[in-house]
Amino acid sequence: MESTDVKGARILIVDDASSVRSLLNNVLAAHGYVVVGQLASGKDLLETVARCRPDLVCLDYNLPGSDGMGLLQSLHKAHPDVSIVMITGNNDPDIEERAADAGAQGFIHKPFSLTKLTQDLEQVVRARKLLKGIHKPESDAVPQTQTAVATAVIADDSATMRYLLSSILVSTGIRVVGLASDGKQAADAVQAHSPDLVCLDWNMPVLSGLDALRLIRASRPATKVLMISGRADREAIISANHSGAKGYILKPFDPEKVISTVKKLIPL
């Protein structure tokens, strides 16, 4: 079934397993993507991207004869406007963080379910569209540490959402001093950095966003907490407010809505 969010999005598939390439091709085409090419190795990756001009690249981390992280870095440097989704069966917890730092905007973990696959890719496409609406600072050459008017920690178990929120905040002059993928990491990051603002996802592993919120408010009462959630029910909003949240943003969100809410919390 086609999704209006992804219809027409151009995608390149890079995986050494022909069965995976075939499966991805069939599933993605059925959902409205335009599959512009398939590669079994990273040998001609940069040239193929330049020629086919995809919006997204699904890139296998373990390609024969190639360094997956090196390919990711080279691709992101040569084509920064292309969204890269890493495909990996590796359970190394550091890979996702390093890949995100190197430019990956999403991750597909083998073995993957088709539902999770399409949801994750749709999230990346939506993030691309949202980021296009953000006005960049006049000079990207000025380091954010020199122009920052406030600091923030972002906590979300989705790497895509972490980097989307990071881009939004940096565009306003806020310096992101910490990224967390679970509630405990969020509380620890706030304790370590004492940020002005925390963007805190409601549903996170290890420690829920609500529990992390309570810890943060107890240890750093001056830090403003903005809850990010897909829950629109009144009970969730009341619970967040009673626990000390200063704002509540629903997913999927408009970057301008995030910016306007942040400006109410932090003088920019």
N, C-alpha and C positions, 0 to 999 in steps of 0.2 A: 504494500500500500504506500502510495506516494505521500510525502509530507510537504506541506507548503513552505516550511522553513528551509528545507534543503533542496527543493526542486531546482534543478539546473546547476547546482554546485559541482564544480569540476574536480575530480579526484584521481590521483595516481596511486596505484597499489604496488608496493615493493616488498616481496616475500619470496624466499627461495623454494617454498613448498607450492607446487602447482595446484594442489587440492585447496590450499588456503586462498590462493589468488582467484581460483575459479569460484569458490564460495563467496568471497567478498564481492567479486564482480557481479554475480547474480543477485545477491541480496541488496547491494547498494543501487544497482540499476533499477531494481523493483521499487526502491524507495524514492526514486526521483533524481539520484545523482547521475552525472555524466562521467563515466569512467573513461578518462582520456588515454590511459595506458597501463601496462603491467610490466614489471621488471622482476627478474629472478635474482639479480645481484645489484650491488651499488656502483658497479663499474661506470655505467653511463647515466647515473642519476642526475647530475647537474645539467648535462646537455639535454636530457629528456625533459626536465622541468622547464628549461629555457625555451624549448621547442613547443611543448604541449600546454604550458601556462596553466597548471592546475591551481585551484584554490586551496586544496588540501592534499597532503601526501601521507598515506599510511605506510610507515617505514618499520620493517622488521629490525629488531635490535641485533639479532644473531644471524647476520648474513655471512655466507662462506667467503673467506678471504678479505673481510672488511671489518673495520672497527665501527660498531653501531653508533657510539657516541661521537666519534670523529666525523662520520657521515652527517649526523644530525647537526653538528657545529658548522660544517662546511656548507650544508644546505641552508641553514638559517642565516649564515653570513652572506651568501650569494643571493638568496631570495628571501629577505626578511618579511615580505608580505604574504608568503605562503605558510599556511598553518600546517604544522607537523604533528601527527599522531603516532606515537611509538607503539609497536606491537612487540610484546615480550612474554616469554614464559619463564623468565628469570625471577627468582624470589628475593633477590638482593634488595633490602629495603632502601639502600642508598641510590639505586638506579633511577627511580622516579624523581627524586629530588635533584640529582645531577642533570637528568635529562630536561627537567623543567627549567633549571638554571641555564641550560644550553639552548633553550628556545622551544622545547616541546610544549604544545598546548593541550595535549590529551594523551591518554594511555589506554591501550587495549591489552588485557592480560589473557594469555592462553592458559587453559582452554576457555573460550569465551562463549557466552550465550548470545544468540542473535538479537534478543531484546536489549540486552545491555550494550551490545555493539552499536546498534542503531541509536540508542538513547545518548551514548557518549559522543558519537559523531555529530548528532544533531545539536548537542550542547556546544561543540566546537564551532559549528556553523553559526549558531545563534550568537556566540561570543564575537565572531568576526564581524557580524552585522552591527552589534552593539558598539564595538570599538571604532567602527567607521564614523560613528556619531560623536566621538569625543574630540574636542579641539585640543591639539597638541600645543605645548608651550612654544613661544616664538623661536627660542633657541634650544634645540635638543643637545647642544654642545655643553651647556652649563650643567655641571654635576648636580644631582638633586640634593646632595648634602649641603650645597652652598645656597640653594634657593628655598629650602624647606622652611615652612612656617610652623609646622607641627609634625609629630611623629605618630606612626600607627603600627599595630600588629594585625595581621589578617589570619583568621582561622577558619578553614573549610576543608573537608576531607576530599574535595574535588580540586585537583591541581589546576584545571581549567578556570574554576571560579576564583581560586587564589590569585592567579595571574591576571584575570579580568579585573578583579577588584583592585589589585595593585596598580594596574594601568590607569584606572579611573582616579585613584587617590593621587598618584604621582602627577597626573594632569592638572590637579588643583594646587600643586606645590607641597603636598604632604610627603614626607619621607617615610617609606615603609622599612621599619627596623627589624621586623620578624615575620616569618610565615610559619603556620602550624597546621598540621593535618588531623589533629585530634584535640579533645578538650584539655587533656593534661598538658600537652605541648603548649596550648594557648595560655593556660594559667602560668606555666613556667616562663614563657616568653614575656608576659606582662611583668612578672616578678623581676626578670632580668633587665628589661629595658625601660620600665615605667613610661609607656607611651601616653600620648594625649588621647588617643582613640584606639578602640579595638572593634574590628568587624568580626562578629562571632556567629558562625553557623549554628543553627538549632540542633540538627541531627549530625552528631559526630561520634566516632568510636572512642573507646577507652573511658572517656568522660563526656557526658552530654553537654551541649552548649549551655543549657540552663544551669547545670551543676558548676560548669566552668565560670559562668557569670557570677554565681554566688561567691566562689573563691576569689575572683578578681575584685569584686566589690569590697570584700573583707580586707584584702591585702593592699589594694590600690584604689581607695574610694574616689580619688580625684580623676581617675581615668574614665572617660566617657565610653560606654559600650553600646554599639549599634548591632542589634540582632538581625541576622539574615536567615530567612526561612521560607519554605514552601507552604507552611501552615498558615491559613488565613482565619482559623477559628478564633473566636473571642477568648476562649479559655487560655490559649497559648499566648496571646497578646497580653492578657491580664497577668499571667504568670511571669512573663518577661518584665513587665513594668514593675510588679511588686518586688521582683528580685533585683531591681536596680538598673534595668536597661533604659537608655535615654532615647532610643529610637528603634523602629522595627521596619525592615524592608522585606517585601515579598519577592520571591523568585517566581518566574524570570523577571529581572528588573531592568528598568531603563537607566542608563548611566546618568542622565540628567537628574533623575529622581534621587539617586545615590548622592550626587554632588550637592543638590539642594538640601538634603537632609543633613549631610556632613557639615555644610556651612551654618546650619542652625546650631550645631553642637560645638563647632570649633571656629573661632574667628579667623578667617582666611584673608 
